[in-house]
Amino acid sequence: MMDAYCGACHSLQWGNHSGVNALSWPDTSTASSDQVYADIGARQFASSGLGAIGSSLFWAARGRRTDNRNNNAAPANYGCTGCSPGDRFGYYYSSIHDTLGNPAGHPCTTGDAAYAAWVFKVGKWIDNHMPRDTGNAYGYKFDWYHPTADAAISTSNCAATQLRVGWWDDSNAIKSVSVLLGEAVTTPLYVAQWPDPSHPIRNGEALVALPTVSPGDLITVEVHDAQDNRQIYRKRIAQLVSECTPGP
């Protein structure tokens, strides 16, 4: 995505090459990507210590400086090959990024949702220590986050005879959902299991009929995502009833 959004000035392969003194890449190969990643750090264009707000890489993507510091305090000096990276590449925002060469204005101000999502992703990447996959099976893109689960009485008079159970994961790929009454693991009130990874359960909800229950009975909703991250939601019937608002 960086080549698509920034290559018009920074790519050596296409575009006008106006930004190659600051950062450049000859192609989109893994080797070039590795070098760009190293250059971003060595030239202090991004720092998880300063965060996205204090990183010039984020400023360039966002189209404005976001830390409110004096933009003339540390300009770049690309011709000084003997300078430190800080002195050579500076700590400033170039106004060329105000519109990124777009006559209509910067994509963040013209309603380009895809570009805005990418800028948001860049910011999160910087704030989360700029991780990079190196081939490990459990790299930074591996899903370590558990899904969410919820349950509520769904009858109009708040009678404890039916639940609405919901589940969600950012992958939209759920492996299993189960609803238990008490510790009755072998006789769940509701269960859904994907047949295989190619046919996951999507984010959604289900109505679950309740048998005769007591206020102290426990309802447990257990959800597993594709990576077996687990979420358990558990409440007593009395709590669910107390949270319910009767219909008009």
Secondary structure, DSSP 8 states (H G I E B T S, - for coil): -HHHHHHHHHBSSSS--TTTTT--BSSSSHHHHHHHHHHHHHTTS--TTTTGGG-HHHHHHHTS--S---TTSS---TT-TTS-HHHHH-S---GGGGTTT-TT--TTTTT-HHHHHHHHHHHHHHHTT-----S-TT-TTS-----EEEEEE-STT--TTEEEEEEE-TT--EEEEEEEETT-TTS-SEEEE-SSTTS-B-SEEEEEE--S--TT-EEEEEEEETT--EEEEEEEHHHHHHH-----
